[in-house]
Amino acid sequence: MGLKDTGWTFPGRSSAGFAVGYLDGRPQGVISDRIAALGGADWHLKGNGGMQASASDMHRFFRGLMSQPEAVRAVMLQPHAPGDTPEVKEGYGLFFRHDESGKLYRVGHGGSDGVFFAYFAWYPAHDAFVYFVGNNGEPAVKAELRNVLLPLQTSLGIGAPATPTPAPRGPSSP
């Protein structure tokens, strides 16, 4: 799919172009540098996260998924299990959100290490794609994500009118 900036570590490559995480206003470093410092004791991070991807690569991944043969898309874009709430169903790495009438309105996936948080969202009926990433702690980023998704969904005619959520405030971070 042409992904060039996706992975756990980038041997021989400077981390200067990667985002630094901040928690409570203190720098936490770059994920790949933190993983490399573990000296190979990072197997558990590769199973539960720690992967980095540029916004451009995530868009390439999404477009690559959409360009797969129908049989592949049918498997990837099909819920296979119930989620935590009745309106959410789980699939292969994706979550499917349904409105009160049971109609699918959003396909997505999110992940966090507590510092960085990323969320991939696709609104199939509108072919709208959003990739949202933050580097200042999961609670603050989730609040801002709601402030992006709710107005977007309102403009697409999905759900109730948007009510912004104040982001948790702590020491400021760049």
N, C-alpha and C positions, 0 to 999 in steps of 0.2 A: 504493500500500500504506500510505499515511499516514506515511511516514518523515519525521521532522522534524529529527532530529539525526544526519544522515549526510551526509558530504561531505568535500571537501579543505580548503576555506576557508569562512568564514562572515562575509562582508562586513557591516560595520555592527553586528556582534554581539560583545559582550565575550567574551573567552576565559576569564573567571573561572570558569565552570562546567565547564571541560574539565580532564582529568587532566594533571598535569605528569609528565614522565618523569624517571627517575633512573638514572644509570649510575655504578657505583662510588661510590655515596653522594652524587653531585653532581647537582643539578637540570639537566635538559636542555631544559626548556621544554615548551610545548604544541605539538603537531605543526602545527596550523593557523598558529600564529604563526611557526614556523620556515619553513614553506612561503611564507607571505606575505612574509617577509624576503628571499626570493629574487627578488622583484620581477618575477615573470613567467617566470623561468628555471626553471620547475618541471615542464616537460613530461615529463621522465623519471620524476619521482615519481608522476605520475598513471598511468603505465603499470605501475609495479611496486609501488605501495603509497601510503602517506601518507594513505589515507582514514580518517576517523574515523566511528565509529558508536556510539551509545549501546546499552546492553544491551536497553533497551526497543525500539529500532528493529530490532535483530537478531532479537528475538522476533517483531516484526511481519513482518519479511522472511520468516522461516521459516514463519509461519502463512500469509502471503500465497502463498508457494511451494506449500504444501500445499493451498491452496484453488483453485489453477489447474485448468483442465480436465485430464482424464486424459491427453490427448495431449501437453500441455506437461510435465506431471510425468514422463511416460514418457521424454521426451527428456532432461530435466534429471537424472533419477535413474537413468540407464543408463550404466555404464562404457563407455568407447570406446577405451581404450588401456591397455597394461600399465603398472604403476607401477615404482618402484625395487626392490620386492621382490615375490615371487610372491603374497603375500597382499593386495597393494594394487593396485587398478585406478584409472585416472583417467577422469574425465568432464568435463563442461563446468563447470569451476570447483569441482568436488567430487572428493573421493577416497573410494574404497569399500574398506573393510577386511573381509576374510573370515577365518573361523577355519580350523583345520586341515582340516576336512571340506569347505571351499569355501563355507560358508554366510555370507551377508552379515550382519555384526553392527553395523557403524558406518559412517555417511556423515559426512564432515567436510571442513573447510577451515581452514587456519591462515595467519597472515601476521605479519610482524615487520619493523621497521626497525632491529632490534638493541637498541632501548630498550623500545618497546612490543611486546607479543606478544598476539595474539588467536587463539582457536580455537573454532570452531563444530562441535558434534558432535550427531548425531541417531542414536538407536538405534531403527531402524524397528520391530523386533519388539515393543518396549516403549513406543513413542511417547514416548521420553524425549529431551528437548532440553537441551543444555548450551551456554552461551556463556561462555567463560572469558577474562578479560583481565588482563594484568599490566603494570606500568609501571616495573619495576626491572631490565630487561635480560633478553634472551631466554633465556640458560641457566638463570637462577634461576626464571623463570616456567615454562619447560618442566618443570623438576623438580617444581614445585608442581602443575602440570597433571596430571602422572603420578600424584601423590598424591591427586588428585580422581578421575580416570578409573578407575584400577585398582580402588579399593574400590567405585565405582559399578558397574563391570562385574562384579565378584565378586557384588555384591548382586543383579544381574540374571541371574546364572548364566552369565556369559560369561568364559571363560578361567580361568587359574590364580588361586589366592588372591593378594590384593594384597600387595606388598612395597613399603613407602614408600621413596622416593628422597630422600636428604638434599639440600636445596637448597644450591647453592654459596654460601658465605659471603664477604662482603666488608664494606666499611663499611656500616653500617645506613642505610637510607633510609626516609623516611616512608611 
